[in-house]
Amino acid sequence: MSLQQILSQRFSTRAFKDQPIEPKLLKEVFQHAQLSPSNCNVQPWQVYVVSGQEKETLKQSFMKALMSGAKPSPEFDWTPQYQGIHRERQFGSANALYTSMGIAREDKQARQMAMARNWQFFDAPHVAFFTMEKYLNIMGAVDLGIYAQTLSLLLEEQGISSCMQGALGQFPEPVKQQLNIPEERGILFGMSFGYAAEGAPANKTRTEREPLENAVHFLGRNHLKSNNNV
Ligand SMILES: Cc1cc2nc3c(=O)[nH]c(=O)nc-3n(C[C@H](O)[C@H](O)[C@H](O)COP(=O)(O)O)c2cc1C
């Protein structure tokens, strides 16, 4: 499968089969993801992959935190509120998900339940937490983002689906405690992954992208020339 095909077939998957990935394959994929580039090759990612009973226990802890009304307390700055066109796209992606799940806009409870699925890992057999030392801040966040996308494409190449989740960094306490993550290391975000449950309503969600000219600015004569050949 070409990279272009992988990119066009990938989408954020939010319903999974109860089928763990064969351990050898799992390790191979993470081995290849180690080839991700990073600023000055510092490789700041420390990744925790959680499966089986360990994952179930974590899910229970998350549910307990949610039920107790715990407020999100991320270790990195997720506070900016999207504005303007970004806010529109944010609503657009939420609408796409709720529409495919048959959830009405005004049904707050159903929306909250759908949101809570994040901390149940959408029933995926595996979840990865992307962590790094807190002092790295935005420098490390860039590297972790690149790492996560590399991982997601490598998984997709093997027919394994995933969903990146900022939500998984919102309640760090239970995760850090259970996985023994040192205090100085923070959870930036996470990713649930496994084999997609085909036909599940949530997996019918598709999002759109802006036309190229709204995102990429080609400058200089050569670009104009080669553009005409496309
Ligand atoms: C850094 C990052 C964090 C995300 N966090 C969440 C999340 O917490 N929950 C969720 O359901 N989707 C999450 N997503 C998935 C995005 O909503 C999704 O990538 C976007 O809507 C585009 O859709 P697509 O991935 O299907 O192409 C996240 C994606 C990224 C890259």
The ligand as an ORCA input file, in Angstrom:
! r2SCAN-3c Opt
* xyz 0 1
  C      -3.600     15.858     18.842
  C      -4.964     15.265     18.567
  C      -5.843     15.100     19.625
  C      -7.097     14.539     19.383
  N      -7.937     14.323     20.441
  C      -9.091     13.644     20.250
  C      -9.885     13.252     21.372
  O      -9.566     13.517     22.521
  N     -11.010     12.542     21.131
  C     -11.408     12.204     19.848
  O     -12.442     11.540     19.711
  N     -10.672     12.567     18.776
  C      -9.523     13.259     18.940
  N      -8.724     13.582     17.867
  C      -9.139     13.215     16.512
  C      -9.569     14.439     15.690
  O     -10.848     14.846     16.084
  C      -9.539     14.046     14.197
  O      -8.214     13.751     13.834
  C     -10.056     15.164     13.303
  O     -11.421     15.416     13.548
  C      -9.886     14.785     11.828
  O     -10.585     13.585     11.552
  P      -9.858     12.279     10.999
  O      -8.751     11.914     11.937
  O     -10.953     11.230     10.982
  O      -9.337     12.574      9.630
  C      -7.488     14.161     18.054
  C      -6.565     14.341     17.012
  C      -5.333     14.874     17.257
  C      -4.358     15.020     16.097
*
